[in-house]
Amino acid sequence: MIVSLDIAPLSAQQRVHTVRGGQSLARIAQRYGVRISDLAAANGLAAGASLRAGQELSIPEAGVAYVQRGQTLS
């Protein structure tokens, strides 16, 4: 018997983190091994933004860099 599971590879799945009280972008970024600036950019937030409990954040893939207006490759 052949069983097929339609499960997307981990890299293709969107990771979502639900913020708990007292968490910061820095703590969450460290937990997932991503840069604070990339975590903030993936969620349309400033790097120093305050978070609220229950807020859902999309976690970018490690190694994916978000470029902001005015930045260059160099």
Secondary structure, DSSP 4 states (H G I P E B T S, - for coil): ---------GGGSPEEEE--TT--HHHHHHHHT--HHHHHHHTT--TT----TT-EEEEPPTT-----TT----
